[in-house]
Structures are given as structure tokens and as C-alpha cells.
């Protein structure tokens, strides 16, 4: 497909193909759609279930640290 539409770019919506593989095929833009939001909501749901069912907070250890978030948002201003 990339060759067929050249020189126009090919954009791909992916939920798992490795970036290197798509790039090697000539894909110029890779989108994940709503996948990042689903990952975040999945973490939220797992943490909620853990708290409700076990009374524990172990999943909190997987969350982003405050300093990491501060650096991320500071670099965007």
C-alpha cells in the first residue's frame, strides 16, 4: 500500500504492531486512537477493585510519580 500511494503518506491506526515494523514498511504516521485512555481507565478500574475487594493499595506503586508529572507538564509550557 505504501508503494501504491507514494509519494503520499500512509497513516496507520494500530493497537499493537511494533513501531519499528511499521516504520520499516514506510508508514509515516502511527496513531493509537483511544488506546492510551483505555490503558489509563484500566489502571483506574484495577486500583478501584483492589481497594474495594482487598482493602489494599499495591496498585498505587505503578502510578506516575509527582516529580515525573511535574517535569512532563513543565516541559510543555
Secondary structure, 3 states (H helix, E strand, C coil): CHHHHCCCCCEEECCCCCHHHHHHHCCCEEECCCHHHHHHHHHHHHHHHHHHHHCCCHHHHHCCCHHHHHHHHHCCC
